[in-house]
Amino acid sequence: MKPSKCVAKALRDRSMQSGNCQFANHTCCTMHRNVNIEIVTVQAAADDVNTNLITTVKPDVVVILRADRGIVMGGWIKTQYTDVQLNLDRIFACGCCLNAGKCHPYQTESTLVQFMQT
């Protein structure tokens, strides 16, 4: 899905927000995916000296990871980087469980295990 021009511009603008989304791992497998990538707006707010709520004029547009099921402490965060296979192929050769492991429809054991046995 291609973002609209206004969303693309908003994502190019520098945001005051920061996070750790770069630590999310990729998987094509819907059974093992536990977070979704979402684009949201964030309105910063603070109190002035008279405890009046002050908000920023322009909200930030940020990309977040939102869990869609429970993740145990220390567990892997897994998401799908893109929904277009051609774009994924440009980034790296996918070795997730759906493409090369036990979740592949024609595999009974992972490609790595098969390689080690030969």
N, CA, C and O atoms as a Tinker XYZ file with bonds, in Angstrom:
   472  protein
     1  N      0.845000   -1.166000    0.000000    73     2
     2  CA     0.000000    0.000000    0.000000    64     1     3
     3  C      0.892000    1.230000    0.000000    63     2     4     5
     4  O      1.798000    1.341000    0.826000    81     3
     5  N      0.645000    2.147000   -0.911000    73     3     6
     6  CA     1.437000    3.368000   -1.033000    64     5     7
     7  C      0.792000    4.473000   -0.200000    63     6     8     9
     8  O     -0.414000    4.699000   -0.305000    81     7
     9  N      1.590000    5.172000    0.639000    73     7    10
    10  CA     1.012000    6.237000    1.461000    64     9    11
    11  C      0.632000    7.439000    0.604000    63    10    12    13
    12  O      1.212000    7.662000   -0.459000    81    11
    13  N     -0.336000    8.204000    1.066000    73    11    14
    14  CA    -0.729000    9.416000    0.361000    64    13    15
    15  C      0.414000   10.432000    0.431000    63    14    16    17
    16  O      1.344000   10.269000    1.221000    81    15
    17  N      0.345000   11.471000   -0.389000    73    15    18
    18  CA     1.403000   12.488000   -0.424000    64    17    19
    19  C      1.547000   13.193000    0.918000    63    18    20    21
    20  O      2.665000   13.476000    1.349000    81    19
    21  N      0.423000   13.482000    1.589000    73    19    22
    22  CA     0.512000   14.186000    2.869000    64    21    23
    23  C      1.105000   13.290000    3.960000    63    22    24    25
    24  O      1.841000   13.777000    4.819000    81    23
    25  N      0.797000   11.991000    3.940000    73    23    26
    26  CA     1.390000   11.071000    4.922000    64    25    27
    27  C      2.881000   10.908000    4.643000    63    26    28    29
    28  O      3.685000   10.906000    5.575000    81    27
    29  N      3.263000   10.770000    3.368000    73    27    30
    30  CA     4.681000   10.643000    3.011000    64    29    31
    31  C      5.460000   11.877000    3.445000    63    30    32    33
    32  O      6.573000   11.749000    3.954000    81    31
    33  N      4.895000   13.082000    3.252000    73    31    34
    34  CA     5.565000   14.313000    3.669000    64    33    35
    35  C      5.693000   14.355000    5.189000    63    34    36    37
    36  O      6.746000   14.713000    5.715000    81    35
    37  N      4.631000   13.994000    5.887000    73    35    38
    38  CA     4.664000   14.011000    7.353000    64    37    39
    39  C      5.713000   13.051000    7.890000    63    38    40    41
    40  O      6.368000   13.351000    8.888000    81    39
    41  N      5.884000   11.902000    7.246000    73    39    42
    42  CA     6.884000   10.930000    7.711000    64    41    43
    43  C      8.306000   11.396000    7.413000    63    42    44    45
    44  O      9.244000   10.999000    8.103000    81    43
    45  N      8.473000   12.243000    6.383000    73    43    46
    46  CA     9.808000   12.780000    6.077000    64    45    47
    47  C     10.205000   13.880000    7.050000    63    46    48    49
    48  O     11.393000   14.091000    7.295000    81    47
    49  N      9.220000   14.584000    7.610000    73    47    50
    50  CA     9.512000   15.652000    8.565000    64    49    51
    51  C     10.109000   15.056000    9.833000    63    50    52    53
    52  O      9.750000   13.952000   10.242000    81    51
    53  N     11.007000   15.788000   10.439000    73    51    54
    54  CA    11.670000   15.321000   11.655000    64    53    55
    55  C     10.688000   15.322000   12.823000    63    54    56    57
    56  O      9.992000   16.314000   13.038000    81    55
    57  N     10.624000   14.260000   13.556000    73    55    58
    58  CA     9.736000   14.150000   14.702000    64    57    59
    59  C     10.533000   14.300000   15.991000    63    58    60    61
    60  O     11.720000   13.976000   16.040000    81    59
    61  N      9.874000   14.792000   17.027000    73    59    62
    62  CA    10.510000   14.878000   18.343000    64    61    63
    63  C     10.463000   13.528000   19.046000    63    62    64    65
    64  O     11.160000   13.328000   20.041000    81    63
    65  N      9.658000   12.607000   18.547000    73    63    66
    66  CA     9.492000   11.294000   19.161000    64    65    67
    67  C     10.642000   10.375000   18.747000    63    66    68    69
    68  O     11.195000   10.524000   17.657000    81    67
    69  N     10.994000    9.449000   19.595000    73    67    70
    70  CA    11.997000    8.435000   19.245000    64    69    71
    71  C     11.578000    7.119000   19.888000    63    70    72    73
    72  O     10.781000    7.096000   20.826000    81    71
    73  N     12.127000    6.023000   19.367000    73    71    74
    74  CA    11.746000    4.727000   19.902000    64    73    75
    75  C     12.736000    3.655000   19.514000    63    74    76    77
    76  O     13.872000    3.945000   19.141000    81    75
    77  N     12.294000    2.410000   19.607000    73    75    78
    78  CA    13.169000    1.268000   19.354000    64    77    79
    79  C     12.580000    0.294000   18.341000    63    78    80    81
    80  O     12.815000   -0.911000   18.438000    81    79
    81  N     11.823000    0.793000   17.377000    73    79    82
    82  CA    11.208000   -0.100000   16.385000    64    81    83
    83  C     12.242000   -0.846000   15.560000    63    82    84    85
    84  O     11.933000   -1.884000   14.976000    81    83
    85  N     13.456000   -0.337000   15.503000    73    83    86
    86  CA    14.486000   -0.996000   14.705000    64    85    87
    87  C     14.859000   -2.367000   15.279000    63    86    88    89
    88  O     15.544000   -3.140000   14.609000    81    87
    89  N     14.430000   -2.678000   16.488000    73    87    90
    90  CA    14.747000   -3.967000   17.082000    64    89    91
    91  C     13.707000   -5.049000   16.764000    63    90    92    93
    92  O     13.852000   -6.191000   17.200000    81    91
    93  N     12.672000   -4.699000   16.015000    73    91    94
    94  CA    11.652000   -5.683000   15.644000    64    93    95
    95  C     12.203000   -6.612000   14.572000    63    94    96    97
    96  O     12.888000   -6.166000   13.651000    81    95
    97  N     11.914000   -7.875000   14.685000    73    95    98
    98  CA    12.339000   -8.881000   13.706000    64    97    99
    99  C     11.231000   -9.107000   12.698000    63    98   100   101
   100  O     10.057000   -8.870000   12.982000    81    99
   101  N     11.620000   -9.572000   11.509000    73    99   102
   102  CA    10.649000   -9.807000   10.447000    64   101   103
   103  C     10.150000  -11.246000   10.450000    63   102   104   105
   104  O     10.907000  -12.179000   10.719000    81   103
   105  N      8.875000  -11.411000   10.151000    73   103   106
   106  CA     8.307000  -12.714000    9.841000    64   105   107
   107  C      7.128000  -12.512000    8.897000    63   106   108   109
   108  O      6.349000  -11.573000    9.061000    81   107
   109  N      7.000000  -13.384000    7.922000    73   107   110
   110  CA     5.841000  -13.374000    7.023000    64   109   111
   111  C      4.695000  -14.186000    7.631000    63   110   112   113
   112  O      3.553000  -14.090000    7.180000    81   111
   113  N      4.999000  -14.969000    8.636000    73   111   114
   114  CA     4.060000  -15.925000    9.227000    64   113   115
   115  C      3.056000  -15.215000   10.139000    63   114   116   117
   116  O      3.435000  -14.582000   11.124000    81   115
   117  N      1.773000  -15.331000    9.795000    73   115   118
   118  CA     0.747000  -14.693000   10.619000    64   117   119
   119  C      0.600000  -15.371000   11.979000    63   118   120   121
   120  O      0.138000  -14.747000   12.934000    81   119
   121  N      0.988000  -16.641000   12.074000    73   119   122
   122  CA     0.893000  -17.341000   13.355000    64   121   123
   123  C      1.930000  -16.815000   14.355000    63   122   124   125
   124  O      1.658000  -16.782000   15.555000    81   123
   125  N      3.110000  -16.406000   13.884000    73   123   126
   126  CA     4.172000  -15.949000   14.776000    64   125   127
   127  C      4.291000  -14.426000   14.858000    63   126   128   129
   128  O      5.018000  -13.919000   15.713000    81   127
   129  N      3.604000  -13.696000   14.001000    73   127   130
   130  CA     3.629000  -12.231000   14.056000    64   129   131
   131  C      2.872000  -11.786000   15.290000    63   130   132   133
   132  O      1.752000  -12.237000   15.530000    81   131
   133  N      3.483000  -10.889000   16.087000    73   131   134
   134  CA     2.807000  -10.458000   17.307000    64   133   135
   135  C      2.649000   -8.943000   17.423000    63   134   136   137
   136  O      2.069000   -8.463000   18.397000    81   135
   137  N      3.150000   -8.179000   16.451000    73   135   138
   138  CA     2.940000   -6.732000   16.426000    64   137   139
   139  C      2.631000   -6.280000   15.000000    63   138   140   141
   140  O      3.013000   -6.934000   14.030000    81   139
   141  N      1.939000   -5.161000   14.894000    73   139   142
   142  CA     1.635000   -4.560000   13.601000    64   141   143
   143  C      2.308000   -3.199000   13.522000    63   142   144   145
   144  O      2.470000   -2.524000   14.539000    81   143
   145  N      2.700000   -2.794000   12.323000    73   143   146
   146  CA     3.244000   -1.467000   12.098000    64   145   147
   147  C      2.065000   -0.538000   11.812000    63   146   148   149
   148  O      1.243000   -0.820000   10.940000    81   147
   149  N      1.988000    0.567000   12.547000    73   147   150
   150  CA     0.890000    1.515000   12.371000    64   149   151
   151  C      1.437000    2.933000   12.293000    63   150   152   153
   152  O      2.457000    3.252000   12.904000    81   151
   153  N      0.752000    3.774000   11.538000    73   151   154
   154  CA     1.087000    5.192000   11.449000    64   153   155
   155  C      0.049000    5.936000   12.269000    63   154   156   157
   156  O     -1.150000    5.797000   12.030000    81   155
   157  N      0.509000    6.734000   13.243000    73   155   158
   158  CA    -0.402000    7.467000   14.125000    64   157   159
   159  C      0.080000    8.907000   14.277000    63   158   160   161
   160  O      1.230000    9.222000   13.970000    81   159
   161  N     -0.790000    9.755000   14.743000    73   159   162
   162  CA    -0.396000   11.125000   15.084000    64   161   163
   163  C     -0.295000   11.230000   16.595000    63   162   164   165
   164  O     -1.081000   10.628000   17.327000    81   163
   165  N      0.680000   11.999000   17.051000    73   163   166
   166  CA     0.918000   12.182000   18.478000    64   165   167
   167  C      0.858000   13.681000   18.770000    63   166   168   169
   168  O      1.586000   14.468000   18.165000    81   167
   169  N      0.003000   14.061000   19.683000    73   167   170
   170  CA    -0.131000   15.456000   20.082000    64   169   171
   171  C      0.565000   15.619000   21.423000    63   170   172   173
   172  O      0.108000   15.081000   22.432000    81   171
   173  N      1.662000   16.356000   21.438000    73   171   174
   174  CA     2.396000   16.572000   22.686000    64   173   175
   175  C      1.604000   17.544000   23.558000    63   174   176   177
   176  O      0.975000   18.470000   23.046000    81   175
   177  N      1.634000   17.337000   24.858000    73   175   178
   178  CA     0.897000   18.206000   25.786000    64   177   179
   179  C      1.726000   18.410000   27.046000    63   178   180   181
   180  O      2.513000   17.551000   27.443000    81   179
   181  N      1.533000   19.556000   27.656000    73   179   182
   182  CA     2.215000   19.879000   28.906000    64   181   183
   183  C      1.363000   20.884000   29.669000    63   182   184   185
   184  O      0.436000   21.469000   29.108000    81   183
   185  N      1.669000   21.082000   30.923000    73   183   186
   186  CA     0.981000   22.090000   31.726000    64   185   187
   187  C      1.852000   23.332000   31.804000    63   186   188   189
   188  O      3.074000   23.236000   31.908000    81   187
   189  N      1.212000   24.516000   31.752000    73   187   190
   190  CA     1.972000   25.738000   31.971000    64   189   191
   191  C      2.062000   25.992000   33.471000    63   190   192   193
   192  O      1.658000   25.143000   34.265000    81   191
   193  N      2.583000   27.143000   33.866000    73   191   194
   194  CA     2.778000   27.429000   35.290000    64   193   195
   195  C      1.455000   27.513000   36.060000    63   194   196   197
   196  O      1.436000   27.349000   37.279000    81   195
   197  N      0.345000   27.769000   35.346000    73   195   198
   198  CA    -0.972000   27.841000   35.986000    64   197   199
   199  C     -1.744000   26.540000   35.838000    63   198   200   201
   200  O     -2.961000   26.522000   36.021000    81   199
   201  N     -1.057000   25.449000   35.510000    73   199   202
   202  CA    -1.613000   24.108000   35.279000    64   201   203
   203  C     -2.671000   24.071000   34.175000    63   202   204   205
   204  O     -3.572000   23.233000   34.195000    81   203
   205  N     -2.550000   24.994000   33.208000    73   203   206
   206  CA    -3.403000   24.949000   32.017000    64   205   207
   207  C     -2.745000   24.020000   31.010000    63   206   208   209
   208  O     -1.533000   24.070000   30.801000    81   207
   209  N     -3.551000   23.178000   30.393000    73   207   210
   210  CA    -3.027000   22.234000   29.417000    64   209   211
   211  C     -2.624000   22.966000   28.143000    63   210   212   213
   212  O     -3.415000   23.722000   27.579000    81   211
   213  N     -1.399000   22.741000   27.693000    73   211   214
   214  CA    -0.891000   23.353000   26.464000    64   213   215
   215  C     -0.548000   22.215000   25.508000    63   214   216   217
   216  O      0.134000   21.266000   25.895000    81   215
   217  N     -1.009000   22.301000   24.275000    73   215   218
   218  CA    -0.676000   21.299000   23.265000    64   217   219
   219  C      0.120000   21.955000   22.149000    63   218   220   221
   220  O      0.047000   23.168000   21.952000    81   219
   221  N      0.874000   21.151000   21.425000    73   219   222
   222  CA     1.628000   21.677000   20.297000    64   221   223
   223  C      0.663000   22.041000   19.181000    63   222   224   225
   224  O     -0.439000   21.499000   19.092000    81   223
   225  N      1.085000   22.955000   18.341000    73   223   226
   226  CA     0.243000   23.382000   17.231000    64   225   227
   227  C      0.152000   22.283000   16.182000    63   226   228   229
   228  O     -0.923000   22.006000   15.650000    81   227
   229  N      1.288000   21.661000   15.888000    73   227   230
   230  CA     1.332000   20.653000   14.828000    64   229   231
   231  C      1.626000   19.279000   15.441000    63   230   232   233
   232  O      2.687000   19.089000   16.036000    81   231
   233  N      0.712000   18.329000   15.306000    73   231   234
   234  CA     0.993000   16.988000   15.847000    64   233   235
   235  C      2.065000   16.271000   15.023000    63   234   236   237
   236  O      2.206000   16.507000   13.823000    81   235
   237  N      2.804000   15.406000   15.681000    73   235   238
   238  CA     3.802000   14.578000   14.998000    64   237   239
   239  C      3.129000   13.357000   14.388000    63   238   240   241
   240  O      2.195000   12.800000   14.965000    81   239
   241  N      3.606000   12.946000   13.226000    73   239   242
   242  CA     3.183000   11.682000   12.624000    64   241   243
   243  C      4.321000   10.700000   12.876000    63   242   244   245
   244  O      5.463000   10.955000   12.493000    81   243
   245  N      4.009000    9.582000   13.519000    73   243   246
   246  CA     5.037000    8.599000   13.868000    64   245   247
   247  C      4.597000    7.199000   13.460000    63   246   248   249
   248  O      3.407000    6.918000   13.321000    81   247
   249  N      5.569000    6.343000   13.277000    73   247   250
   250  CA     5.325000    4.925000   13.002000    64   249   251
   251  C      5.559000    4.178000   14.300000    63   250   252   253
   252  O      6.595000    4.340000   14.946000    81   251
   253  N      4.590000    3.359000   14.676000    73   251   254
   254  CA     4.704000    2.610000   15.935000    64   253   255
   255  C      4.504000    1.118000   15.675000    63   254   256   257
   256  O      3.998000    0.712000   14.629000    81   255
   257  N      4.909000    0.331000   16.640000    73   255   258
   258  CA     4.598000   -1.094000   16.660000    64   257   259
   259  C      3.542000   -1.299000   17.740000    63   258   260   261
   260  O      3.763000   -0.954000   18.900000    81   259
   261  N      2.398000   -1.858000   17.362000    73   259   262
   262  CA     1.328000   -2.112000   18.320000    64   261   263
   263  C      1.123000   -3.619000   18.441000    63   262   264   265
   264  O      0.847000   -4.302000   17.455000    81   263
   265  N      1.262000   -4.124000   19.663000    73   263   266
   266  CA     1.093000   -5.562000   19.899000    64   265   267
   267  C     -0.350000   -5.967000   19.650000    63   266   268   269
   268  O     -1.278000   -5.280000   20.077000    81   267
   269  N     -0.536000   -7.083000   18.957000    73   267   270
   270  CA    -1.893000   -7.591000   18.758000    64   269   271
   271  C     -2.136000   -8.864000   19.560000    63   270   272   273
   272  O     -3.194000   -9.483000   19.447000    81   271
   273  N     -1.166000   -9.250000   20.361000    73   271   274
   274  CA    -1.312000  -10.364000   21.300000    64   273   275
   275  C     -0.240000  -10.197000   22.371000    63   274   276   277
   276  O      0.656000   -9.363000   22.236000    81   275
   277  N     -0.331000  -10.978000   23.415000    73   275   278
   278  CA     0.626000  -10.864000   24.505000    64   277   279
   279  C      2.033000  -11.265000   24.091000    63   278   280   281
   280  O      2.220000  -12.201000   23.313000    81   279
   281  N      3.021000  -10.549000   24.616000    73   279   282
   282  CA     4.430000  -10.864000   24.366000    64   281   283
   283  C      5.083000  -11.051000   25.727000    63   282   284   285
   284  O      5.051000  -10.149000   26.564000    81   283
   285  N      5.671000  -12.209000   25.948000    73   283   286
   286  CA     6.314000  -12.463000   27.232000    64   285   287
   287  C      7.581000  -11.629000   27.341000    63   286   288   289
   288  O      8.217000  -11.313000   26.335000    81   287
   289  N      7.939000  -11.275000   28.566000    73   287   290
   290  CA     9.148000  -10.492000   28.782000    64   289   291
   291  C     10.352000  -11.253000   28.221000    63   290   292   293
   292  O     10.552000  -12.429000   28.525000    81   291
   293  N     11.133000  -10.581000   27.415000    73   291   294
   294  CA    12.291000  -11.209000   26.787000    64   293   295
   295  C     11.951000  -11.935000   25.492000    63   294   296   297
   296  O     12.844000  -12.467000   24.833000    81   295
   297  N     10.668000  -11.964000   25.116000    73   295   298
   298  CA    10.247000  -12.630000   23.887000    64   297   299
   299  C     10.576000  -11.799000   22.651000    63   298   300   301
   300  O     10.810000  -10.593000   22.741000    81   299
   301  N     10.589000  -12.454000   21.512000    73   299   302
   302  CA    10.879000  -11.793000   20.246000    64   301   303
   303  C      9.704000  -10.930000   19.814000    63   302   304   305
   304  O      8.547000  -11.330000   19.942000    81   303
   305  N     10.006000   -9.752000   19.305000    73   303   306
   306  CA     9.005000   -8.886000   18.691000    64   305   307
   307  C      9.091000   -9.141000   17.199000    63   306   308   309
   308  O     10.132000   -8.912000   16.583000    81   307
   309  N      7.991000   -9.620000   16.612000    73   307   310
   310  CA     7.994000  -10.004000   15.196000    64   309   311
   311  C      6.878000   -9.290000   14.449000    63   310   312   313
   312  O      5.725000   -9.290000   14.878000    81   311
   313  N      7.241000   -8.684000   13.326000    73   311   314
   314  CA     6.278000   -7.988000   12.490000    64   313   315
   315  C      6.587000   -8.247000   11.027000    63   314   316   317
   316  O      7.643000   -8.785000   10.695000    81   315
   317  N      5.679000   -7.869000   10.166000    73   315   318
   318  CA     5.912000   -7.996000    8.733000    64   317   319
   319  C      6.364000   -6.635000    8.221000    63   318   320   321
   320  O      5.614000   -5.663000    8.310000    81   319
   321  N      7.588000   -6.550000    7.682000    73   319   322
   322  CA     8.149000   -5.275000    7.253000    64   321   323
   323  C      7.362000   -4.657000    6.104000    63   322   324   325
   324  O      7.225000   -3.435000    6.046000    81   323
   325  N      6.852000   -5.459000    5.205000    73   323   326
   326  CA     6.105000   -4.952000    4.059000    64   325   327
   327  C      5.110000   -6.005000    3.612000    63   326   328   329
   328  O      5.316000   -7.198000    3.832000    81   327
   329  N      4.037000   -5.564000    2.988000    73   327   330
   330  CA     3.054000   -6.514000    2.476000    64   329   331
   331  C      3.260000   -6.788000    0.994000    63   330   332   333
   332  O      2.460000   -7.491000    0.377000    81   331
   333  N      4.328000   -6.238000    0.415000    73   331   334
   334  CA     4.648000   -6.447000   -0.991000    64   333   335
   335  C      5.940000   -7.266000   -1.070000    63   334   336   337
   336  O      7.003000   -6.778000   -0.685000    81   335
   337  N      5.857000   -8.500000   -1.562000    73   335   338
   338  CA     7.004000   -9.411000   -1.590000    64   337   339
   339  C      8.185000   -8.826000   -2.367000    63   338   340   341
   340  O      9.334000   -9.022000   -1.972000    81   339
   341  N      7.923000   -8.112000   -3.461000    73   339   342
   342  CA     9.001000   -7.522000   -4.259000    64   341   343
   343  C      9.806000   -6.528000   -3.432000    63   342   344   345
   344  O     11.032000   -6.486000   -3.539000    81   343
   345  N      9.128000   -5.723000   -2.605000    73   343   346
   346  CA     9.839000   -4.784000   -1.735000    64   345   347
   347  C     10.680000   -5.523000   -0.709000    63   346   348   349
   348  O     11.798000   -5.102000   -0.409000    81   347
   349  N     10.165000   -6.611000   -0.169000    73   347   350
   350  CA    10.913000   -7.408000    0.800000    64   349   351
   351  C     12.149000   -8.012000    0.149000    63   350   352   353
   352  O     13.219000   -8.038000    0.756000    81   351
   353  N     12.013000   -8.495000   -1.074000    73   351   354
   354  CA    13.150000   -9.092000   -1.787000    64   353   355
   355  C     14.255000   -8.078000   -2.028000    63   354   356   357
   356  O     15.419000   -8.459000   -2.149000    81   355
   357  N     13.918000   -6.795000   -2.100000    73   355   358
   358  CA    14.928000   -5.743000   -2.276000    64   357   359
   359  C     15.705000   -5.494000   -0.992000    63   358   360   361
   360  O     16.843000   -5.025000   -1.039000    81   359
   361  N     15.104000   -5.802000    0.155000    73   359   362
   362  CA    15.744000   -5.558000    1.442000    64   361   363
   363  C     16.682000   -6.710000    1.809000    63   362   364   365
   364  O     17.841000   -6.475000    2.151000    81   363
   365  N     16.202000   -7.932000    1.744000    73   363   366
   366  CA    16.993000   -9.112000    2.113000    64   365   367
   367  C     16.287000  -10.376000    1.650000    63   366   368   369
   368  O     15.119000  -10.348000    1.261000    81   367
   369  N     17.014000  -11.484000    1.698000    73   367   370
   370  CA    16.424000  -12.789000    1.398000    64   369   371
   371  C     15.751000  -13.274000    2.676000    63   370   372   373
   372  O     16.423000  -13.544000    3.671000    81   371
   373  N     14.443000  -13.384000    2.648000    73   371   374
   374  CA    13.686000  -13.728000    3.845000    64   373   375
   375  C     13.961000  -15.172000    4.259000    63   374   376   377
   376  O     13.831000  -16.096000    3.456000    81   375
   377  N     14.342000  -15.350000    5.518000    73   375   378
   378  CA    14.593000  -16.677000    6.065000    64   377   379
   379  C     13.692000  -16.976000    7.243000    63   378   380   381
   380  O     14.045000  -17.760000    8.124000    81   379
   381  N     12.511000  -16.342000    7.256000    73   379   382
   382  CA    11.598000  -16.549000    8.377000    64   381   383
   383  C     10.988000  -17.952000    8.324000    63   382   384   385
   384  O     11.187000  -18.700000    7.366000    81   383
   385  N     10.249000  -18.284000    9.368000    73   383   386
   386  CA     9.687000  -19.633000    9.491000    64   385   387
   387  C      8.722000  -19.979000    8.358000    63   386   388   389
   388  O      8.576000  -21.152000    8.013000    81   387
   389  N      8.060000  -18.978000    7.774000    73   387   390
   390  CA     7.125000  -19.263000    6.690000    64   389   391
   391  C      7.860000  -19.561000    5.383000    63   390   392   393
   392  O      7.427000  -20.416000    4.611000    81   391
   393  N      8.963000  -18.864000    5.134000    73   391   394
   394  CA     9.695000  -19.048000    3.883000    64   393   395
   395  C     10.751000  -20.144000    3.936000    63   394   396   397
   396  O     11.025000  -20.790000    2.924000    81   395
   397  N     11.347000  -20.360000    5.110000    73   395   398
   398  CA    12.436000  -21.332000    5.172000    64   397   399
   399  C     12.359000  -22.262000    6.375000    63   398   400   401
   400  O     13.266000  -23.068000    6.583000    81   399
   401  N     11.326000  -22.173000    7.149000    73   399   402
   402  CA    11.261000  -22.971000    8.370000    64   401   403
   403  C     10.059000  -23.881000    8.437000    63   402   404   405
   404  O      9.464000  -24.240000    7.422000    81   403
   405  N      9.718000  -24.244000    9.656000    73   403   406
   406  CA     8.644000  -25.227000    9.878000    64   405   407
   407  C      7.266000  -24.758000    9.446000    63   406   408   409
   408  O      6.391000  -25.594000    9.223000    81   407
   409  N      7.037000  -23.472000    9.320000    73   407   410
   410  CA     5.720000  -22.973000    8.913000    64   409   411
   411  C      5.544000  -22.975000    7.392000    63   410   412   413
   412  O      4.452000  -22.710000    6.889000    81   411
   413  N      6.618000  -23.272000    6.668000    73   411   414
   414  CA     6.511000  -23.358000    5.206000    64   413   415
   415  C      5.571000  -24.508000    4.873000    63   414   416   417
   416  O      5.681000  -25.582000    5.465000    81   415
   417  N      4.640000  -24.300000    3.929000    73   415   418
   418  CA     3.637000  -25.342000    3.675000    64   417   419
   419  C      4.204000  -26.688000    3.218000    63   418   420   421
   420  O      3.522000  -27.706000    3.340000    81   419
   421  N      5.439000  -26.721000    2.692000    73   419   422
   422  CA     5.997000  -27.971000    2.177000    64   421   423
   423  C      7.174000  -28.475000    3.002000    63   422   424   425
   424  O      7.838000  -29.428000    2.593000    81   423
   425  N      7.451000  -27.865000    4.150000    73   423   426
   426  CA     8.597000  -28.249000    4.976000    64   425   427
   427  C      8.142000  -29.010000    6.211000    63   426   428   429
   428  O      7.078000  -28.735000    6.765000    81   427
   429  N      8.946000  -29.957000    6.629000    73   427   430
   430  CA     8.699000  -30.626000    7.904000    64   429   431
   431  C      9.742000  -30.219000    8.931000    63   430   432   433
   432  O      9.517000  -30.359000   10.133000    81   431
   433  N     10.878000  -29.719000    8.472000    73   431   434
   434  CA    11.884000  -29.170000    9.374000    64   433   435
   435  C     12.531000  -27.975000    8.693000    63   434   436   437
   436  O     12.425000  -27.811000    7.478000    81   435
   437  N     13.197000  -27.145000    9.476000    73   435   438
   438  CA    13.735000  -25.911000    8.930000    64   437   439
   439  C     14.836000  -26.181000    7.913000    63   438   440   441
   440  O     15.487000  -27.226000    7.931000    81   439
   441  N     15.025000  -25.206000    7.024000    73   439   442
   442  CA    16.072000  -25.295000    6.008000    64   441   443
   443  C     17.447000  -25.372000    6.667000    63   442   444   445
   444  O     18.328000  -26.075000    6.174000    81   443
   445  N     17.640000  -24.659000    7.772000    73   443   446
   446  CA    18.904000  -24.671000    8.487000    64   445   447
   447  C     19.221000  -26.082000    8.998000    63   446   448   449
   448  O     20.353000  -26.547000    8.874000    81   447
   449  N     18.226000  -26.756000    9.568000    73   447   450
   450  CA    18.432000  -28.132000   10.047000    64   449   451
   451  C     18.744000  -29.054000    8.880000    63   450   452   453
   452  O     19.632000  -29.899000    8.987000    81   451
   453  N     18.037000  -28.911000    7.774000    73   451   454
   454  CA    18.314000  -29.737000    6.595000    64   453   455
   455  C     19.742000  -29.513000    6.090000    63   454   456   457
   456  O     20.421000  -30.464000    5.702000    81   455
   457  N     20.194000  -28.264000    6.095000    73   455   458
   458  CA    21.543000  -27.926000    5.633000    64   457   459
   459  C     22.592000  -28.565000    6.550000    63   458   460   461
   460  O     23.606000  -29.076000    6.073000    81   459
   461  N     22.348000  -28.536000    7.855000    73   459   462
   462  CA    23.315000  -29.090000    8.811000    64   461   463
   463  C     23.397000  -30.604000    8.719000    63   462   464   465
   464  O     24.426000  -31.184000    9.066000    81   463
   465  N     22.323000  -31.265000    8.252000    73   463   466
   466  CA    22.319000  -32.722000    8.160000    64   465   467
   467  C     23.039000  -33.235000    6.925000    63   466   468   469
   468  O     23.381000  -34.416000    6.861000    81   467
   469  N     23.281000  -32.364000    5.933000    73   467   470
   470  CA    23.956000  -32.805000    4.709000    64   469   471
   471  C     25.446000  -32.669000    4.808000    63   470   472
   472  O     26.160000  -32.998000    3.860000    81   471
